[in-house]
């Protein structure tokens, strides 16, 4: 909309929003639409997000671009419109909670993204800026809210939900997804920056005095965010940048106070990021110590068949294979598979975890070129399980490829036998 004739535009927009508010009526509890007295209905999302909020935002823009208004006068004029936006957004706060059950308004990912982006803009506006030397923020109407609540409990979860919606969008390539989510990760670091002093337990004269639980929460967010950014830079082959973020992720994970599952997960993810960075540079000797650290931290905390232990074991075996330490890789693979097959551990023998166990041991034996028949039997079992789980999906490709290599080596060794289809 042109802003040249601002007074005329303001009058038109004010008439529009008053008419819109009247025209569409109120929300109906438990329904996804509004209904007027004449029984006409319209979808809540269309009314709230596509009609009302754009009108309020247009009015705000007109006043904010009016240079004849002082800052105070402008704030007094636009504040009611911002409050209208927040009132309209309030019913959608549950709908953008991806974990919420029984949502009345079922939304697509595009709709969730649109709402979250509006929440993002208005959360930043609503609470104003930090006040130097104070533990709170203050708006133009003198309302105050605690810095921790604004930044850690409100803003960062909004960024996190936006990141998750894009990461779960299978239509995006890895590079496209990275490009979209990186600015949100960077926003998180910007929000966390003032708290970097507060989580230093040796720091004096802290403005924001925090409990141990609050410090741990900040450290957890720091570590997760740094780790996520490191992965993005690894994808881009920006290895020095990735290493810097890996260092920060590991430092925050180690400083996390409360021993338990959260700290273990943070350490695992930080060590794994380092390992991924080294593998991306084909530095398997450099990756191995981090793979060992990752495995040790989860092996101490969990049962041998815990998913995190299995994940760390797979990474460690891969590093041992590529480093050429095949004896240790075979021994470790055998121990891992034995744990998965042990009835006492109650692992589903038709699961992906067991398929990986068979695959890893078969791969190590194949690489040593010692017992191709045993390697074939192990990999066939991996392929059988995966075929039952996934059919002819690409998920069976690794097992199919390894089996083909084994059979080819048997042919070269003059012991191919008859190829049997794993599906028979």
LUMFI-430522 format. One record per residue (C-alpha): residue in three letters; x negated, y, z. Coordinates in steps of 0.2 Angstrom, whole numbers, always signed. Example, Ala and Ser with C-alpha at 12.3 -4.5 7.8 and 13.67 -1.06 7.14 Angstrom:
2
ALA|-62|-22|+39
SER|-68|-5|+36
//
This chain:
424
UNK|+0|+0|+0
UNK|-7|+17|-4
UNK|-11|+29|+10
UNK|-10|+45|+1
UNK|+8|+50|+7
UNK|+6|+44|+24
UNK|+21|+52|+32
UNK|+32|+44|+18
UNK|+24|+27|+20
UNK|+26|+28|+39
UNK|+45|+31|+38
UNK|+47|+17|+25
UNK|+37|+5|+35
UNK|+46|+10|+51
UNK|+63|+7|+43
UNK|+57|-10|+36
UNK|+51|-17|+53
UNK|+67|-11|+61
UNK|+78|-18|+47
UNK|+67|-34|+48
UNK|+69|-36|+66
UNK|+88|-34|+65
UNK|+90|-44|+49
UNK|+82|-60|+54
UNK|+88|-61|+72
UNK|+80|-70|+86
UNK|+71|-87|+87
UNK|+83|-101|+92
UNK|+76|-112|+105
UNK|+70|-129|+99
UNK|+72|-124|+80
UNK|+59|-119|+67
UNK|+71|-105|+60
UNK|+80|-90|+65
UNK|+99|-88|+61
UNK|+110|-72|+59
UNK|+128|-71|+64
UNK|+133|-75|+46
UNK|+123|-92|+48
UNK|+109|-87|+36
UNK|+93|-95|+41
UNK|+74|-91|+38
UNK|+59|-100|+43
UNK|+50|-93|+59
UNK|+33|-93|+51
UNK|+39|-82|+36
UNK|+47|-70|+47
UNK|+33|-68|+60
UNK|+17|-71|+51
UNK|+22|-66|+33
UNK|+34|-51|+36
UNK|+33|-43|+53
UNK|+15|-44|+57
UNK|+9|-37|+40
UNK|+22|-22|+42
UNK|+15|-18|+60
UNK|-3|-20|+53
UNK|+1|-8|+39
UNK|+7|+5|+51
UNK|-8|+3|+62
UNK|-19|+6|+47
UNK|-10|+22|+42
UNK|-12|+30|+59
UNK|-30|+24|+61
UNK|-35|+32|+45
UNK|-26|+48|+49
UNK|-41|+60|+53
UNK|-30|+73|+60
UNK|-26|+62|+75
UNK|-38|+62|+90
UNK|-44|+45|+96
UNK|-32|+46|+112
UNK|-17|+51|+101
UNK|-21|+37|+89
UNK|-22|+24|+103
UNK|-6|+30|+110
UNK|+3|+29|+94
UNK|-4|+12|+88
UNK|-4|+3|+105
UNK|+15|-1|+104
UNK|+12|-9|+87
UNK|-2|-20|+93
UNK|+9|-25|+107
UNK|+23|-30|+95
UNK|+10|-41|+86
UNK|+5|-49|+102
UNK|+23|-52|+106
UNK|+26|-60|+89
UNK|+11|-71|+91
UNK|+15|-77|+108
UNK|+27|-92|+103
UNK|+13|-98|+91
UNK|+0|-100|+105
UNK|+6|-118|+107
UNK|+7|-122|+89
UNK|-11|-118|+86
UNK|-17|-130|+100
UNK|-22|-145|+90
UNK|-20|-156|+105
UNK|-3|-150|+109
UNK|+12|-163|+108
UNK|+30|-160|+103
UNK|+27|-144|+93
UNK|+43|-137|+87
UNK|+34|-128|+73
UNK|+24|-141|+63
UNK|+11|-131|+54
UNK|-1|-135|+39
UNK|-20|-132|+42
UNK|-18|-116|+31
UNK|-5|-109|+42
UNK|-15|-113|+58
UNK|-30|-104|+50
UNK|-19|-89|+46
UNK|-13|-88|+64
UNK|-29|-91|+72
UNK|-37|-77|+62
UNK|-24|-65|+68
UNK|-26|-71|+86
UNK|-45|-68|+84
UNK|-43|-50|+78
UNK|-30|-46|+91
UNK|-39|-54|+105
UNK|-54|-44|+102
UNK|-43|-28|+101
UNK|-32|-32|+115
UNK|-45|-33|+128
UNK|-56|-19|+123
UNK|-75|-18|+126
UNK|-86|-23|+140
UNK|-89|-9|+153
UNK|-108|-7|+157
UNK|-111|-12|+175
UNK|-93|-20|+177
UNK|-86|-37|+177
UNK|-71|-33|+167
UNK|-65|-25|+151
UNK|-52|-11|+151
UNK|-40|-5|+138
UNK|-34|+12|+134
UNK|-19|+10|+146
UNK|-31|+5|+160
UNK|-26|-13|+160
UNK|-41|-24|+166
UNK|-46|-42|+163
UNK|-61|-52|+169
UNK|-75|-54|+156
UNK|-76|-72|+159
UNK|-58|-75|+156
UNK|-58|-65|+140
UNK|-74|-72|+132
UNK|-76|-89|+139
UNK|-58|-94|+141
UNK|-49|-85|+127
UNK|-61|-79|+112
UNK|-72|-94|+111
UNK|-58|-107|+111
UNK|-50|-97|+97
UNK|-67|-98|+87
UNK|-68|-117|+91
UNK|-51|-121|+84
UNK|-55|-111|+68
UNK|-71|-121|+66
UNK|-62|-138|+69
UNK|-48|-134|+57
UNK|-62|-132|+43
UNK|-72|-146|+49
UNK|-57|-158|+47
UNK|-53|-151|+30
UNK|-58|-166|+19
UNK|-56|-155|+3
UNK|-71|-145|+8
UNK|-89|-150|+3
UNK|-102|-151|+17
UNK|-110|-135|+11
UNK|-93|-126|+9
UNK|-88|-131|+26
UNK|-105|-125|+33
UNK|-103|-108|+25
UNK|-86|-105|+32
UNK|-89|-111|+50
UNK|-106|-103|+52
UNK|-99|-85|+55
UNK|-88|-92|+69
UNK|-103|-101|+77
UNK|-112|-84|+76
UNK|-98|-75|+84
UNK|-98|-87|+99
UNK|-117|-84|+101
UNK|-113|-65|+101
UNK|-100|-67|+114
UNK|-112|-78|+124
UNK|-127|-66|+123
UNK|-122|-55|+139
UNK|-121|-71|+148
UNK|-138|-77|+144
UNK|-145|-68|+160
UNK|-131|-75|+171
UNK|-135|-93|+168
UNK|-153|-90|+173
UNK|-152|-96|+191
UNK|-168|-86|+195
UNK|-161|-69|+188
UNK|-158|-55|+200
UNK|-146|-41|+200
UNK|-133|-51|+190
UNK|-117|-41|+186
UNK|-106|-56|+183
UNK|-108|-67|+198
UNK|-104|-85|+193
UNK|-100|-101|+201
UNK|-110|-117|+196
UNK|-95|-123|+186
UNK|-94|-107|+176
UNK|-113|-108|+173
UNK|-111|-126|+167
UNK|-97|-121|+156
UNK|-107|-107|+148
UNK|-122|-119|+146
UNK|-111|-132|+138
UNK|-104|-120|+125
UNK|-122|-113|+122
UNK|-129|-131|+119
UNK|-115|-136|+108
UNK|-115|-120|+97
UNK|-134|-120|+95
UNK|-134|-139|+90
UNK|-120|-136|+77
UNK|-130|-121|+70
UNK|-146|-132|+69
UNK|-136|-145|+59
UNK|-131|-132|+46
UNK|-148|-125|+44
UNK|-155|-143|+42
UNK|-142|-146|+28
UNK|-149|-130|+20
UNK|-167|-136|+22
UNK|-170|-121|+33
UNK|-181|-132|+45
UNK|-189|-118|+55
UNK|-172|-110|+59
UNK|-165|-127|+63
UNK|-179|-131|+75
UNK|-177|-115|+84
UNK|-158|-119|+87
UNK|-163|-137|+92
UNK|-174|-130|+105
UNK|-161|-119|+112
UNK|-148|-133|+112
UNK|-160|-145|+121
UNK|-165|-131|+134
UNK|-146|-128|+138
UNK|-142|-147|+140
UNK|-157|-149|+152
UNK|-151|-135|+162
UNK|-133|-141|+164
UNK|-131|-144|+183
UNK|-118|-157|+185
UNK|-124|-175|+181
UNK|-112|-186|+172
UNK|-104|-188|+155
UNK|-104|-170|+149
UNK|-123|-168|+152
UNK|-127|-185|+144
UNK|-117|-180|+129
UNK|-126|-164|+128
UNK|-143|-172|+129
UNK|-138|-185|+116
UNK|-132|-172|+104
UNK|-148|-161|+106
UNK|-160|-176|+104
UNK|-150|-182|+89
UNK|-151|-165|+81
UNK|-170|-165|+83
UNK|-170|-182|+76
UNK|-160|-177|+61
UNK|-171|-162|+58
UNK|-186|-173|+57
UNK|-178|-187|+46
UNK|-173|-173|+34
UNK|-192|-169|+32
UNK|-196|-188|+31
UNK|-206|-186|+47
UNK|-200|-203|+55
UNK|-215|-203|+66
UNK|-209|-186|+73
UNK|-191|-192|+74
UNK|-195|-208|+84
UNK|-198|-200|+101
UNK|-182|-190|+100
UNK|-173|-206|+94
UNK|-180|-215|+109
UNK|-175|-200|+121
UNK|-157|-201|+114
UNK|-156|-219|+117
UNK|-163|-219|+134
UNK|-152|-205|+141
UNK|-136|-215|+135
UNK|-142|-232|+139
UNK|-145|-227|+158
UNK|-128|-219|+159
UNK|-117|-232|+149
UNK|-113|-250|+146
UNK|-124|-257|+131
UNK|-109|-258|+120
UNK|-103|-240|+123
UNK|-100|-230|+107
UNK|-113|-217|+111
UNK|-126|-231|+115
UNK|-122|-240|+99
UNK|-124|-223|+89
UNK|-141|-220|+97
UNK|-146|-238|+94
UNK|-142|-236|+76
UNK|-153|-220|+74
UNK|-167|-228|+84
UNK|-167|-244|+73
UNK|-167|-233|+57
UNK|-182|-223|+63
UNK|-192|-239|+68
UNK|-188|-246|+51
UNK|-194|-231|+41
UNK|-209|-229|+52
UNK|-214|-247|+48
UNK|-212|-254|+66
UNK|-201|-269|+59
UNK|-205|-281|+74
UNK|-199|-268|+87
UNK|-184|-264|+75
UNK|-179|-283|+74
UNK|-181|-286|+92
UNK|-170|-270|+96
UNK|-157|-275|+83
UNK|-156|-293|+90
UNK|-153|-286|+108
UNK|-140|-274|+102
UNK|-130|-287|+92
UNK|-131|-299|+106
UNK|-123|-286|+118
UNK|-109|-283|+105
UNK|-106|-302|+103
UNK|-107|-306|+122
UNK|-89|-310|+128
UNK|-91|-302|+144
UNK|-92|-285|+135
UNK|-75|-288|+127
UNK|-79|-280|+110
UNK|-68|-283|+96
UNK|-78|-294|+85
UNK|-69|-288|+69
UNK|-74|-269|+73
UNK|-85|-257|+64
UNK|-97|-258|+78
UNK|-100|-276|+76
UNK|-102|-274|+57
UNK|-115|-262|+60
UNK|-124|-274|+72
UNK|-125|-287|+59
UNK|-130|-275|+45
UNK|-144|-268|+55
UNK|-152|-285|+60
UNK|-149|-291|+42
UNK|-158|-275|+35
UNK|-173|-277|+47
UNK|-175|-296|+42
UNK|-173|-292|+24
UNK|-187|-279|+25
UNK|-199|-291|+32
UNK|-195|-303|+18
UNK|-197|-318|+30
UNK|-180|-326|+31
UNK|-169|-321|+16
UNK|-156|-334|+20
UNK|-153|-327|+38
UNK|-153|-310|+31
UNK|-140|-314|+18
UNK|-129|-323|+31
UNK|-130|-308|+43
UNK|-126|-295|+29
UNK|-112|-306|+22
UNK|-104|-306|+40
UNK|-105|-287|+40
UNK|-97|-286|+23
UNK|-83|-298|+28
UNK|-79|-287|+43
UNK|-79|-271|+33
UNK|-69|-278|+19
UNK|-56|-283|+31
UNK|-56|-265|+39
UNK|-57|-255|+23
UNK|-53|-266|+8
UNK|-63|-260|-7
UNK|-66|-242|+0
UNK|-83|-234|-1
UNK|-86|-239|+17
UNK|-91|-256|+12
UNK|-104|-249|+0
UNK|-119|-250|+11
UNK|-116|-269|+15
UNK|-113|-273|-3
UNK|-129|-264|-9
UNK|-140|-273|+4
UNK|-132|-290|+0
UNK|-136|-286|-19
UNK|-154|-282|-14
UNK|-156|-298|-4
UNK|-149|-309|-18
UNK|-160|-301|-31
UNK|-176|-305|-20
UNK|-169|-323|-18
UNK|-169|-324|-37
UNK|-186|-318|-38
UNK|-191|-331|-25
UNK|-183|-344|-35
UNK|-169|-348|-22
UNK|-154|-338|-27
UNK|-141|-352|-26
UNK|-124|-348|-31
UNK|-117|-331|-28
UNK|-101|-332|-18
UNK|-89|-317|-17
UNK|-88|-311|+0
UNK|-69|-309|-2
UNK|-67|-328|-5
//
